[in-house]
Amino acid sequence: MLITNIESNLLISILVPLVCAFTVTALSTRGIIPILMKIRKTQVIHEDVPENHQLKSGTPTMGGISIIAGIVVGSAASMAVSGFSMNLIVVLVVVVIFGLVGYLDDYTKITKKRNLGLTAKQKLALQIVVSLAVALYFVYYAQMGTQILIPIVWKHVDVGIFIIPYIVFVIVAVVNAVNLTDGLDGLASSVSTMLSIFFPVIVMLAWPLSLASLGSLRLSEVRMDMSDAMFFCALAGACLGFLIYNHYPAKIFMGDTGSLAIGGGIATAAIFLHMELLIPICGFIFVAEALSVIIQVGSYKLRNKRRVFKMAPLHHHYELSGWHEKKVVTVFTTVTFGLCVAVLIIILLQY
């Protein structure tokens, strides 16, 4: 009976934020599309993308507003079921702030009728300020220690004060990686959905292994709140609700409003769960997209304008290699699914 009650409570903890976020995002996205069209908040397509993308010019953007709404409502519902979490409140604040940064970027693009919004320095500066605030909260207010957990081997490495620049780097890196992935209809939302569905399950299974590696249950050094993990259920629901209108051919784009918010939420929530190093594994597509840009720019500057990829980020390379947009999204999402399942199997075998 006790096991049945636990399973029932866990199922409720997962489904409540997911369903609430899905419903809010789906309904608000449906309502916001005609509004954005009416006030002409539509995407301006960059000239340096495959030619077929020019047909998408005029598609409503800033759909990330609906995603953020779903995440907030879903997370609030999660706390109503699983209990209040100050960490989750901080995650939501980060989501909203990064969403606002993205909104400023989108708004600048639209008003100036070009695909370049805020400057790279402006966006980076804002990202660093927010990330630094999260790092200081993590160390001095939440007192969550200065240890980094190495996944799979479940070893803890104490890096002392260097945890602060480490957290800043992780958040900024993930935010920009998700932003770069958002270049095809449904790509960022599909990959984020797959990651978010598996992440809370992986975290809950990895949690005992992580504690066991410390030699004792020193919860003051490594802590997890159920509501923190359930943030990913809210994110999955929001992304699924948005995908109804964002899959190919997209009726709306999330814009930087959505991609920056999603990236900030994923990174911050994972850090509070001490599982941020699972992101490069389960979210390898995000890493590959970012690395493709770094490699492309580095090669262009250091090898006399020679390119490694036909176009960066990576999804455009495959487009120019003859893959249809839907195939790229399907393959990238499937890769994410496969990596999540592989990590899940490894953890189960470790039991």
C-alpha positions in Angstrom: 0.0 0.0 0.0 2.9 2.4 0.9 4.5 1.8 -2.5 1.2 2.3 -4.3 0.8 5.6 -2.5 4.3 6.8 -3.4 3.8 5.8 -7.0 0.5 7.6 -7.1 1.9 10.8 -5.5 4.9 10.7 -8.0 2.5 10.3 -10.9 0.5 13.3 -9.7 3.6 15.4 -9.2 4.7 14.7 -12.8 1.3 15.1 -14.5 0.0 18.2 -12.8 2.7 20.6 -13.9 2.9 18.9 -17.4 -0.8 19.2 -18.1 -1.2 22.7 -16.6 1.7 24.0 -18.6 0.6 22.3 -21.8 -3.0 23.7 -21.5 -1.9 27.3 -20.7 0.7 27.3 -23.5 -1.5 25.7 -26.1 -4.4 28.1 -25.4 -2.3 31.2 -25.1 -0.4 30.4 -28.3 -3.6 30.0 -30.2 -4.8 33.3 -28.9 -1.6 35.2 -29.4 -1.0 34.3 -33.1 -3.7 36.7 -34.5 -2.7 39.4 -32.1 0.9 39.3 -33.2 -0.2 39.3 -36.8 -2.4 42.3 -36.2 0.3 44.4 -34.6 2.9 43.1 -37.1 5.2 41.3 -34.7 6.5 39.0 -37.4 9.9 37.5 -38.1 12.5 39.2 -40.3 14.6 36.4 -41.9 18.3 36.7 -42.0 19.9 36.9 -45.4 22.6 34.3 -44.4 20.3 31.3 -44.2 19.1 28.7 -46.8 16.9 30.4 -49.4 13.8 28.4 -48.5 13.8 30.2 -45.2 12.9 33.4 -46.9 9.4 32.1 -47.3 9.0 32.2 -43.6 9.3 35.9 -43.5 6.1 37.4 -41.9 5.5 34.5 -39.6 4.6 35.7 -36.1 7.4 35.6 -33.5 7.7 36.2 -29.8 5.7 33.0 -29.2 8.1 32.4 -26.2 5.6 34.6 -24.2 3.2 31.7 -24.2 6.0 29.2 -23.3 6.9 31.3 -20.3 3.3 31.6 -19.2 3.0 27.8 -19.3 6.2 27.3 -17.4 5.2 29.7 -14.7 1.7 28.2 -14.3 2.9 24.6 -14.5 5.6 25.3 -11.9 3.2 27.0 -9.6 0.9 24.0 -9.9 3.9 21.7 -9.1 4.6 23.6 -5.9 0.9 23.3 -4.9 1.3 19.5 -5.2 4.9 18.9 -4.1 5.6 21.8 -1.8 7.1 25.3 -1.9 10.6 25.7 -3.2 12.6 28.9 -3.1 15.0 27.4 -5.7 12.1 26.9 -8.1 11.0 30.5 -7.6 14.6 31.6 -8.5 14.4 29.4 -11.6 11.2 31.1 -12.6 12.6 34.5 -12.1 15.6 33.5 -14.3 13.2 32.3 -17.0 11.2 35.5 -16.9 14.3 37.7 -17.0 16.0 35.8 -19.8 12.6 36.0 -21.6 12.6 39.7 -21.2 16.2 39.9 -22.6 15.0 37.8 -25.6 11.9 40.0 -25.9 14.1 43.1 -26.1 16.1 41.4 -28.8 13.0 40.3 -30.8 11.5 43.7 -30.4 14.6 45.4 -31.7 14.7 43.1 -34.7 11.1 43.8 -35.6 11.1 47.5 -35.1 14.4 47.9 -37.1 13.2 45.4 -39.7 16.4 43.4 -39.5 17.4 40.0 -38.0 20.0 41.5 -35.7 18.5 42.8 -32.5 20.6 43.6 -29.4 24.3 43.5 -30.0 26.3 40.4 -29.0 28.0 42.4 -26.2 24.7 43.7 -24.8 23.1 40.2 -24.7 26.3 38.7 -23.2 26.5 41.4 -20.5 22.9 40.9 -19.5 23.3 37.1 -19.4 26.4 37.3 -17.3 24.7 39.7 -14.8 21.8 37.3 -14.3 24.0 34.2 -14.2 26.2 35.9 -11.6 23.2 36.6 -9.4 22.2 32.9 -9.6 25.7 31.8 -8.6 25.8 34.1 -5.6 22.3 32.9 -4.5 23.5 29.3 -4.9 26.6 29.7 -2.8 25.7 32.3 -0.2 21.9 32.3 0.2 20.9 28.7 -0.6 24.3 27.5 0.8 24.3 24.6 -1.6 28.0 24.0 -1.4 30.9 24.3 -3.8 30.9 20.8 -5.2 30.5 19.7 -8.8 28.9 16.3 -9.4 30.4 14.2 -12.1 27.6 12.1 -13.6 27.8 8.4 -14.4 30.7 7.9 -11.9 28.8 10.1 -9.3 31.9 11.7 -7.9 31.9 15.1 -6.2 34.7 17.6 -6.8 35.0 20.6 -4.5 36.1 23.6 -6.6 35.7 26.2 -3.8 35.1 29.8 -4.9 35.5 28.7 -8.6 32.0 27.4 -8.4 30.8 31.0 -9.1 32.5 31.4 -12.5 31.6 27.8 -13.3 27.9 28.4 -12.7 28.1 31.6 -14.8 29.7 29.7 -17.7 27.2 26.9 -17.6 24.2 29.2 -17.7 25.6 31.4 -20.4 26.7 28.4 -22.5 23.4 26.6 -22.3 21.3 29.8 -23.0 23.3 30.5 -26.2 23.3 26.8 -27.2 19.5 26.6 -27.1 19.3 30.0 -28.9 21.4 28.7 -31.7 19.4 25.5 -32.0 16.2 27.5 -32.6 16.6 27.8 -36.3 14.1 25.3 -37.8 10.4 24.8 -37.2 9.9 22.8 -34.0 13.6 22.0 -33.5 14.4 23.8 -30.2 11.0 22.9 -28.8 11.2 19.2 -29.8 14.7 18.7 -28.4 13.8 20.7 -25.2 10.7 18.5 -24.8 12.6 15.3 -25.1 15.3 16.4 -22.6 12.7 17.7 -20.2 10.6 14.5 -20.2 13.6 12.4 -19.3 15.5 14.7 -17.0 13.4 14.5 -13.9 13.3 10.7 -14.1 17.0 10.5 -14.6 17.6 13.0 -11.7 15.4 11.1 -9.3 17.1 7.8 -10.1 20.6 9.3 -9.9 19.9 11.1 -6.6 20.6 8.0 -4.4 23.7 7.2 -6.3 24.9 10.7 -5.9 24.3 10.6 -2.1 25.9 7.2 -1.8 29.1 8.4 -3.4 29.5 10.9 -0.5 29.8 8.1 2.0 26.9 9.5 4.0 23.6 11.3 3.4 25.1 14.8 3.8 22.1 16.7 2.6 23.6 20.0 3.5 26.1 19.4 0.7 23.9 18.0 -2.0 20.1 18.6 -1.9 17.2 18.0 -4.2 13.6 19.3 -3.8 10.9 17.4 -5.7 9.5 20.7 -7.0 12.9 21.6 -8.5 12.9 18.5 -10.6 9.3 19.0 -11.6 10.2 22.2 -13.3 11.2 20.1 -16.2 7.7 18.6 -16.4 6.3 22.1 -16.6 8.9 22.9 -19.3 8.0 19.7 -21.2 4.3 20.6 -21.1 4.9 24.1 -22.3 7.1 23.0 -25.2 4.5 20.4 -26.2 1.8 22.9 -26.1 3.8 25.3 -28.3 4.7 22.5 -30.7 1.1 22.3 -31.8 1.7 25.5 -33.7 5.4 25.5 -34.1 5.9 22.2 -36.0 6.6 22.4 -39.7 5.3 24.5 -41.3 5.3 26.8 -38.2 2.5 29.1 -37.6 4.5 30.9 -35.0 8.2 31.1 -33.8 9.3 31.3 -30.2 11.9 33.9 -31.0 14.7 34.8 -28.6 11.9 35.4 -26.0 11.4 31.7 -25.9 14.9 30.2 -26.6 16.7 32.4 -24.0 14.0 31.6 -21.4 14.2 27.9 -22.1 18.0 27.8 -22.0 18.1 29.8 -18.7 15.5 27.6 -17.1 17.2 24.3 -18.1 20.6 25.5 -16.9 19.5 27.0 -13.6 17.2 24.1 -12.7 19.9 21.6 -13.5 22.4 23.5 -11.4 20.1 23.5 -8.4 19.7 19.7 -8.8 23.5 19.3 -9.1 23.0 17.6 -12.4 24.1 20.3 -14.9 26.8 18.0 -16.4 24.1 15.7 -17.7 23.0 18.5 -20.1 26.0 18.0 -22.5 25.2 14.3 -22.6 21.4 14.3 -22.8 21.3 17.6 -24.6 24.2 16.8 -26.9 22.3 18.4 -29.8 22.5 21.8 -28.0 26.3 21.3 -27.6 26.8 20.2 -31.2 24.9 23.3 -32.5 27.0 25.6 -30.5 30.3 23.8 -31.3 29.5 23.9 -35.0 29.3 27.7 -34.8 32.6 28.0 -32.8 34.4 25.6 -35.3 33.0 27.4 -38.3 34.0 30.9 -37.1 37.4 29.7 -35.9 38.1 27.9 -39.2 37.0 31.0 -41.2 39.3 33.3 -39.2 42.3 31.0 -38.8 42.3 29.1 -42.1 42.0 31.9 -44.6 38.2 31.9 -44.8 37.9 28.2 -45.2 34.7 26.6 -43.8 34.2 23.2 -42.2 30.4 23.2 -42.6 28.4 24.3 -45.5 26.6 26.6 -43.1 26.4 26.9 -39.3 24.7 26.2 -37.0 24.7 22.5 -37.7 21.1 22.1 -38.7 21.7 24.4 -41.7 24.6 22.3 -42.8 22.3 19.3 -43.1 19.7 21.4 -44.9 22.2 22.3 -47.5 23.3 18.7 -47.7 19.8 17.8 -49.0 17.9 17.0 -45.8 14.4 18.3 -45.6 13.7 20.5 -42.6 11.4 17.9 -41.1 14.1 15.2 -41.4 16.6 17.3 -39.5 14.2 17.9 -36.7 13.2 14.2 -36.5 16.8 13.0 -36.5 18.0 15.6 -33.9 15.0 14.8 -31.7 15.6 11.0 -32.1 19.3 11.5 -31.1 18.2 13.3 -28.0 15.8 10.5 -27.2 18.5 7.9 -27.7 21.0 9.6 -25.5 18.4 10.1 -22.7 17.5 6.4 -22.8 21.2 5.4 -22.8 21.8 7.4 -19.7 18.7 6.0 -18.1 19.8 2.4 -18.8 23.3 3.1 -17.4 21.8 4.4 -14.2 19.4 1.5 -13.9 22.3 -0.9 -14.4 24.3 0.8 -11.6 21.6 -0.2 -9.1 
